[in-house]
Amino acid sequence: MRILIVKLSSLGDLFHALPAVARIKDVWGAEIHWVTHAGYADLVARFEPVDRVIAFPRRRFFSQARSFVQELRRDDYDAVFDMQGLLKSAWVARLARTKRRVGPSFHREGSRWFYDEVAGPRNKQRHAVVENLDLLAHLGIPQGDVAFPVRWPVPPGLPAGPRVGVIPCSRWATKNWPPGHFVEVARALAGEARLFVFGAPEDRGVCRQIAAAAGDRATDLCAQTTLPELGGWLQAMDLVITVDSGPMHVAAAAGAPVLAIFGATDPRRTGPYGARHRVLARDDLPCRPCLSRTCRLPERDTRCLAGLSPEAVLAEARALLRKT
């Protein structure tokens, strides 16, 4: 049996789909091919259930569309599972050679018209991992344990613990805890742990500021790792303190305890998956979760984040470290 998975992005969404794909592999023993954006191809290739990765050329689509379609149609599939639910992903599923196309309950943008079947009823009041597990019930596969099997590389020269990862930035301003708060936490934890700061190239200034607060007890790895290498480093952490971001999901999937700071978004849907993680959010504000990239309050003060004190984060971080 040969199955095609269509899950193009984003970083966190790839991990939301992985447990369902892993379970299909375990039960059916199918050959699994996965279509994803080219920037994630090296990461998805390390997902244990995946036998072949087909890179979608998002940035050079028009010049590479023909070769992509040829690659996509190289094999016939017993079924194609679109786990993205967007018009673009449904189009990819439609192009593949198969007689069975299954889309997710959370389909939108008119993608439903491209599917032969839909997995489960729509229910957005649950975690995204659970939404993706609808596919198992649709296929008659028992759910089993939720697992995120990835072959992570081992980082070189790891110092003795405890080791704390810090991921201070996301793409939304309404997800980002104030850098000054992170600085206070880094300074306080420097005497208790080794700190490792991670981020994208555009996060260098914030990461440098946080690492400087911890002095020689911090290692600034901002923009210095590939996505697989990032997962390897995060797997080695005794704790990861992070905002709501793709790397937060990488850390949770890699098995590190995660302390996640949430502002505009809803941890019930996109928080770190699993009982060992902790989320800090202000539940006393009627405006959150607003799910907005910009603060909708007249003051634009993102009080949902600024009002979470460094002391509260420190207390929770120390409690989690005592459990490791």
Long-range contacts (C-beta under 8 A, 24 or more apart in sequence): 1-28, 1-29, 1-30, 1-31, 1-78, 2-30, 2-31, 2-33, 2-75, 2-76, 2-77, 2-78, 3-28, 3-30, 3-31, 3-32, 3-33, 3-77, 3-78, 3-79, 3-80, 3-81, 4-33, 4-34, 4-35, 4-77, 4-79, 4-80, 4-81, 4-93, 4-96, 4-98, 5-32, 5-33, 5-34, 5-35, 5-50, 5-81, 5-83, 6-34, 6-35, 6-80, 6-81, 6-82, 6-83, 6-84, 6-89, 6-92, 6-93, 6-96, 7-34, 7-35, 7-36, 7-83, 7-84, 7-89, 8-35, 8-36, 8-37, 8-56, 8-58, 8-84, 8-86, 8-88, 8-89, 8-92, 9-36, 9-37, 9-40, 9-84, 10-246, 11-40, 11-43, 11-227, 11-246, 11-247, 11-249, 11-250, 12-128, 12-245, 12-246, 12-248, 12-249, 12-270, 13-84, 13-128, 14-40, 14-43, 14-44, 15-148, 15-249, 15-250, 15-252, 15-253, 16-128, 16-129, 16-131, 16-132, 16-249, 16-273, 17-83, 17-132, 18-47, 18-49, 18-148, 18-149, 18-150, 18-253, 19-129, 19-132, 19-133, 19-146, 19-147, 19-148, 20-83, 20-132, 20-133, 20-135, 20-136, 21-47, 21-49, 21-50, 21-83, 22-47, 22-48, 22-49, 22-147, 22-148, 22-149, 23-133, 23-136, 23-141, 23-143, 23-144, 24-49, 24-135, 24-136, 24-139, 24-141, 25-49, 26-144, 27-141, 27-142, 27-144, 28-141, 30-78, 33-75, 33-77, 35-72, 35-92, 40-227, 42-226, 42-227, 42-228, 43-227, 43-228, 43-231, 46-150, 46-151, 46-152, 46-228, 46-231, 47-149, 47-150, 48-149, 48-150, 48-151, 49-149, 56-92, 69-95, 72-96, 73-97, 81-119, 81-135, 82-107, 82-111, 82-114, 82-115, 83-132, 83-135, 85-111, 86-111, 87-111, 90-114, 90-115, 102-135, 102-138, 104-131, 104-132, 104-134, 104-135, 105-131, 105-134, 106-131, 124-269, 125-268, 126-268, 126-269, 127-268, 127-269, 127-270, 127-271, 127-273, 128-269, 128-270, 129-273, 146-273, 146-274, 148-252, 148-253, 148-254, 148-255, 150-231, 150-253, 150-254, 152-228, 152-231, 152-232, 152-235, 152-254, 153-228, 153-229, 153-231, 153-232, 154-232, 154-236, 155-229, 155-232, 155-233, 155-236, 158-236, 159-194, 160-194, 161-193, 161-194, 161-238, 161-324, 162-192, 162-193, 162-194, 162-238, 162-239, 162-321, 162-324, 163-193, 163-194, 163-195, 163-196, 163-236, 163-237, 163-238, 163-239, 164-189, 164-193, 164-194, 164-195, 164-196, 164-237, 164-238, 164-239, 164-240, 164-241, 164-317, 164-321, 165-195, 165-196, 165-197, 165-198, 165-233, 165-234, 165-237, 165-239, 165-240, 165-241, 165-242, 165-251, 165-256, 166-195, 166-196, 166-197, 166-198, 166-210, 166-240, 166-241, 166-242, 167-197, 167-198, 167-199, 167-240, 167-241, 167-242, 167-243, 167-245, 167-247, 167-248, 167-251, 168-197, 168-199, 168-203, 168-206, 168-207, 168-210, 168-242, 168-243, 169-199, 169-200, 169-202, 169-203, 169-206, 169-207, 169-243, 169-245, 170-243, 170-244, 170-245, 170-246, 171-245, 172-244, 172-264, 172-265, 172-293, 173-293, 173-294, 173-295, 173-302, 174-263, 174-264, 174-265, 174-290, 174-292, 174-293, 174-294, 174-295, 174-302, 174-304, 174-305, 175-243, 175-244, 175-245, 175-262, 175-263, 175-264, 175-265, 175-305, 176-243, 176-263, 176-305, 177-243, 177-261, 177-263, 177-305, 177-308, 177-313, 178-305, 178-306, 179-206, 179-209, 179-210, 181-306, 181-308, 181-309, 181-310, 181-313, 182-206, 182-210, 182-241, 183-209, 183-210, 183-213, 184-213, 184-310, 184-314, 185-241, 185-310, 185-313, 185-314, 185-317, 186-210, 186-211, 186-213, 186-214, 186-218, 187-213, 187-214, 188-310, 188-314, 189-214, 189-314, 189-317, 190-214, 190-215, 190-217, 190-218, 191-217, 192-318, 192-321, 193-217, 193-238, 193-239, 193-321, 194-218, 194-219, 195-219, 196-221, 196-233, 196-237, 197-221, 197-222, 198-222, 198-225, 198-230, 198-233, 198-234, 198-247, 199-223, 238-321, 238-324, 239-317, 239-320, 239-321, 239-324, 241-313, 241-317, 244-270, 244-271, 248-272, 249-273, 252-277, 257-320, 257-323, 257-324, 259-313, 259-316, 259-317, 259-320, 261-305, 261-308, 261-313, 262-289, 263-288, 263-302, 263-304, 263-305, 264-288, 264-289, 264-290, 264-291, 264-292, 264-293, 264-295, 264-302, 264-304, 265-289, 265-291, 266-291, 278-316, 278-320, 280-308, 280-312, 280-313, 280-316, 281-308, 282-307, 282-308
